[in-house]
């Protein structure tokens, strides 16, 4: 779901303390965007529903295709897209507030589309590893005063690296041993650990089942918004009587609809393969009105993409944990529902005004944050993520150790 964090909340969220994490083990020419037509979105930021095949689609990566290419090719969707599978079923549930009570009664039909291959398929053997290409796109903004905001150059406050570098070295993309909520997930990527734990009833028998994200840095997108398309919000008043400028290093707000046309136009101009997830990255302290303060995930037919920024308090101490939650949040939600969903999706009951498995929204305000170091020992702070069983009223949970999230924040599902 799009991030609708207020600057006040974002500032408090970023300044929260984080504990140390285990040490890491190992890791793995610009264009100007033409004008485009903005597609009206739902409240979740997704475009109109487009049907997709209910069969698993093999990854385009040679690593996966070499495992069992013939069998998975026979079930492939002809449309280029991310590899995905679909779950449709009915469960007896009742709506209860955020997992505070056991579920009982009622029938809800769920439609859950997930990136990767179906771990319940008898074709898995010992497991299929999907390798999903991710294209990190620096969005270079030139203001009306000529000032350039470049996420490849500007260092994040309190850090020695720029936003693009911090993305590249994030545990979302690099490999290291991780223990989250007293559960050892082994040496892997953060979201691979989450995916395997979510479908644990199957993946515990599939040692080679994985969902890996493979990032590369793409050609920068260069935009020059007008004064009407970008404003300085650093002087805006907050509820406590202070201004955004006193809490954050800066706050620049782009017109969200205009900004989204630039992202869509880039995808078209660069002929980005729909089997790749573009992740657009702006310099720190830049928001987009209407569609998301901090970040959002978007799907338009078979093409998905993400935008995110880093929102940092002013004068943060050098070496403070990197706020990695927005990138983690948006990628996780895209993985757990990559394409536009129907309004009948049962999981929308759990999170108000949201369709699909918005796995990050229930825990995005820091109530169960955790720290994780990359291979160089740089500490990132992430948020907890729910598992599908929490959205679906599953009781008990079929996820790893019967949990409803990585940190075991909820004891019962949301229904």
Secondary structure, 3 states (H helix, E strand, C coil): CCCECCHHHHHHHHCCCCCCCCCCCCCCCCEECCCCCCCCCCCCCCCCCCCCCCCCCCCCCHHHHHHHHHHHHCCCCCCCCCCEEEEEEEEECCCCHHHCCCCCCCEEEEEEEEECCCCCCHHHCCCCEEEEEEEEEEEEEECCCCCEECCCCCECCCCCCEHHHHHHCCCCCCCEEEEECCEEEEEECHHHHHHHHHCHHHHCCCCCCEEEEEEEECCCEEECCCCCCEEECCCCECCCCCEHHHHECCCEEECHHHHHHHHHHHHHHCCCCCCEEEEEECCCCEEECCCEECEEEEEECCEEEEEECCCCECCCCCCCCEECHHHHHHHHHHHHCCCCCCCCCHHHHCCCCCCCCCCCHHHCCCCCCEEEECCCCCEEEECCCECHHHHHCCCCCCCHHHCCECCCCCCCCCC
